[in-house]
């Protein structure tokens, strides 16, 4: 994406979206989608609690956010500490569940401990974060839960048992939160991108190139984007714009939804 589309310092909230006075929590904030969401929400004036295991990435994020309308507070957090995750969500108006990890392996070779960790970080932790955020949201009659799901929350791919299971579970959790939160002014939605240009995906490209004995370019074109009509990776800033949209003033009737950003993958 061009430099002009990347959030940068400004004295005003961006794009007509004003989240001044709101507090947001973004998980997996040090890079990729989480970093883009943090910068976008802070550009709109929100105070953002950015959490991640990557302390160095959080330091870089804080520097990048310097001067934005909304302050960014970077905090290291291990989401496998579920009690700490729940405490971290207290008092938030906007919750963006983004943190994730991936391992590509056949089921019979998939390490059970990795399967458990993926489900903990990507499903149990979001449950605990939602649980921690809801009392404040309910008390004020307003809240936004945005779960970064995936096309794999709607479709399965081989060799991704833990990731697909976690994302399908997150879809269900999001819908339940939407039904319970509706009378309290709280919406809950999923954003479902295809392959996004993130460090996680770049590692997948390299791994699959080695496994298939083909170039990284062929992995993207022939493996990852085989079912997509739009033959390119999604940019993190595009996902962040969808998240910002769901936090805006005109989306109070959008809840329990899954917003696909998959280049036509699920249109087949």
Secondary structure, 3 states (H helix, E strand, C coil): CCHHHCCCCCCCCCCCCCCCCCEEEEECCCCHHHHHHHHHHHHCCCEEEEEECCHHHHHHHHHHHCCCCCCEEEEECCCCCHHHHHHHCCCCCEEEECCCCCCCCCHHHCCHHHHHHHHHHHHHHHHHHHHHHHHHHHHHCCEEEEEECCHHHCCCCCCCHHHHHHHHHHHHHHHHHHHHHHHHCEEEEEEEECCECCHHHHHHHHHHHHHHCCCHHHHHHHHHCCCCCCCCCECHHHHHHHHHHHCCCCCCCCCCCEEEECCCHHHC
